[in-house]
Amino acid sequence: MTTTTAIRVRGLRKAYAGVTAVDGLDLDVAHGEVFALLGPNGAGKTTTVEILEGYRRRDVGEVSVLGADPARPDAGWRARIGIVLQSSGGHDELSVGELVHHFAGYYPDARDPDEVIASVGLDEKRGTRARHLSGGQRRRLDVALGILGNPALLFLDEPTTGFDPEARREFWALISSLADGGTTIILTTHYLDEAEHLADRVGVITAGRVVALDTPDRLGGRDQDRAVVRWIDDGRPHTEHTSEPTALIARLAQRLGGEVPGLTVSRPTLEDVYLRLIGEPATPTTSIETLEPAP
Ligand SMILES: Nc1ncnc2c1ncn2[C@@H]1O[C@H](COP(=O)(O)OP(=O)(O)OP(=O)(O)O)[C@@H](O)[C@H]1O
């Protein structure tokens, strides 16, 4: 293992009573990277992440997380890992301040509890009992507890499910600031915009295998996909798929004598590419197939 590798997985397999959940998975995540795992329900994401966290035993394969085998962690390994699970709860009668201060006592190198509360935007809720927090505020508390031990590696499982758009943006800023501070982050999410916004790289898992792995803007050859150019000509909408949109627009501008009416240029979204990778048809408006020949 090189010193830049936070996570190294080779040939990971796990089956539950004959049902294969992870089927020969390979993965490398560098220190300081934000890595998003995407995949449909039942693809094997949670099983993989729980093996990395040391909460689930693998059947076969090599796994190294922060230099240790999660199935046989050395002393102090767990304190270097922060985990924010999909659903949380418990200690509902304690206030935000009481909870964060209480759990800080479990870590050898805990961050300042009051600073952590402020960093997740819960200053005003310090005296509020956990059971009186909104869903988004509860999630922030979960993150506060996850980062309290100053982890080198943070696992976030669907962290913004149920957030309103503003809360999601604020949460993204929090995660970005953790990443800027050097924390390695493994994120599972069903929100493609979240992966696009936060992740340095994205891995798509289907049927227990990584089927694509790249930066969000290059995933599945996205950067090579043709652009969709739309415009109005003679009062009729036109669409053309081209790898040279600039040349097409220059020709149109010349022919139409300046401004091209109704001009839009779009590329396949991360969602389009993701749906193609997992075998689902893209929506017609963003299809990368040619809709009609050039006029
Ligand atoms: N404890 C278990 N016992 C038996 N089968 C399980 C268990 N946990 C997961 N599975 C099965 O393993 C497969 C992978 O499940 P997993 O939870 O890892 O998928 P996932 O990608 O996290 O899905 P989701 O997006 O729905 O959370 C599924 O077929 C699931 O039914």
The ligand as an SDF file (V2000), in Angstrom:
LIG
                    3D

 31 33  0  0  0  0  0  0  0  0999 V2000
  -28.2890   -8.7920    6.3510 N   0  0  0  0  0  0  0  0  0  0  0  0
  -28.6280   -9.2300    5.1240 C   0  0  0  0  0  0  0  0  0  0  0  0
  -29.1230  -10.4600    4.9510 N   0  0  0  0  0  0  0  0  0  0  0  0
  -29.4460  -10.9390    3.7210 C   0  0  0  0  0  0  0  0  0  0  0  0
  -29.3200  -10.2280    2.5800 N   0  0  0  0  0  0  0  0  0  0  0  0
  -28.8350   -8.9810    2.7010 C   0  0  0  0  0  0  0  0  0  0  0  0
  -28.4650   -8.4040    3.9700 C   0  0  0  0  0  0  0  0  0  0  0  0
  -28.0120   -7.1410    3.7600 N   0  0  0  0  0  0  0  0  0  0  0  0
  -28.0890   -6.9190    2.4170 C   0  0  0  0  0  0  0  0  0  0  0  0
  -28.5880   -8.0210    1.7880 N   0  0  0  0  0  0  0  0  0  0  0  0
  -28.7700   -8.1700    0.3350 C   0  0  0  0  0  0  0  0  0  0  0  0
  -27.5370   -7.8690   -0.3070 O   0  0  0  0  0  0  0  0  0  0  0  0
  -27.7460   -7.0930   -1.4920 C   0  0  0  0  0  0  0  0  0  0  0  0
  -26.9940   -5.7670   -1.3820 C   0  0  0  0  0  0  0  0  0  0  0  0
  -27.5780   -4.9880   -0.3290 O   0  0  0  0  0  0  0  0  0  0  0  0
  -26.9700   -3.5880    0.1350 P   0  0  0  0  0  0  0  0  0  0  0  0
  -27.7630   -3.1610    1.3210 O   0  0  0  0  0  0  0  0  0  0  0  0
  -25.5020   -3.7380    0.3110 O   0  0  0  0  0  0  0  0  0  0  0  0
  -27.2880   -2.6670   -1.1300 O   0  0  0  0  0  0  0  0  0  0  0  0
  -27.2660   -1.0620   -1.2800 P   0  0  0  0  0  0  0  0  0  0  0  0
  -26.5570   -0.7950   -2.5590 O   0  0  0  0  0  0  0  0  0  0  0  0
  -26.7140   -0.4440   -0.0640 O   0  0  0  0  0  0  0  0  0  0  0  0
  -28.8070   -0.6960   -1.4280 O   0  0  0  0  0  0  0  0  0  0  0  0
  -29.6350    0.6690   -0.9950 P   0  0  0  0  0  0  0  0  0  0  0  0
  -29.2980    1.6970   -2.0340 O   0  0  0  0  0  0  0  0  0  0  0  0
  -31.0550    0.2060   -1.1120 O   0  0  0  0  0  0  0  0  0  0  0  0
  -29.2300    1.0440    0.3990 O   0  0  0  0  0  0  0  0  0  0  0  0
  -29.2620   -6.9410   -1.6290 C   0  0  0  0  0  0  0  0  0  0  0  0
  -29.7270   -7.9700   -2.4960 O   0  0  0  0  0  0  0  0  0  0  0  0
  -29.7720   -7.1740   -0.2200 C   0  0  0  0  0  0  0  0  0  0  0  0
  -31.0710   -7.7200   -0.2470 O   0  0  0  0  0  0  0  0  0  0  0  0
  1  2  1  0
  2  3  1  0
  2  7  2  0
  3  4  2  0
  4  5  1  0
  5  6  2  0
  6  7  1  0
  6 10  1  0
  7  8  1  0
  8  9  2  0
  9 10  1  0
 10 11  1  0
 11 12  1  0
 11 30  1  0
 12 13  1  0
 13 14  1  0
 13 28  1  0
 14 15  1  0
 15 16  1  0
 16 17  2  0
 16 18  1  0
 16 19  1  0
 19 20  1  0
 20 21  2  0
 20 22  1  0
 20 23  1  0
 23 24  1  0
 24 25  2  0
 24 26  1  0
 24 27  1  0
 28 29  1  0
 28 30  1  0
 30 31  1  0
M  END
$$$$
